[in-house]
Amino acid sequence: MGFFDYLFGEDKPNMETRKGVRKSDGTADTEFAEDAHLELREEELDIDKHRVKTGDVTLHKDIVEEEQSVNVPVSHDQVVIEQRAVDHEPTDEPITEEETVNIPVTSEEIDVGKHTVITGEVSAHKRSVQETEQVHDVLRKEVADIESHGNADIIKED
């Protein structure tokens, strides 16, 4: 709707009448606007999080061998032969062909065995730790810039 259409009442006025004209430098200029408005825009950050693998932990056990020496007391029998002289005492026993005395001799031997016992326990678990990281970026926004030329009376209402 043009200025003359509004004057001669051919159409009802539109409250947001504006006719944009591009200048040679690419900026917009409003040729005529009864009620003009600008939309002001600004950028906001879109922040998203995702998990990434930063490493891993492997829990396993190794076998370590160590030599151990233990002193164990053991005993064994010794046969002690004592011979002594006797003063020719008379006896009624005849002399025989053979006389044998058997003396058993013993000793302690060590039997070594092994058995397994539990001496400790290792456990592992994960936990989530909350931290704060600061994000830096430059955001742009549009702001209204009001210029007046001549004797223009401007009332700013918010």
Secondary structure, DSSP 8 states (H G I E B T S, - for coil): --HHHHHTTSS---TT---EEE-TTS-EEES--SS------B---------------------------------B---------------S----S---------B---------------------------------B--------SS-------
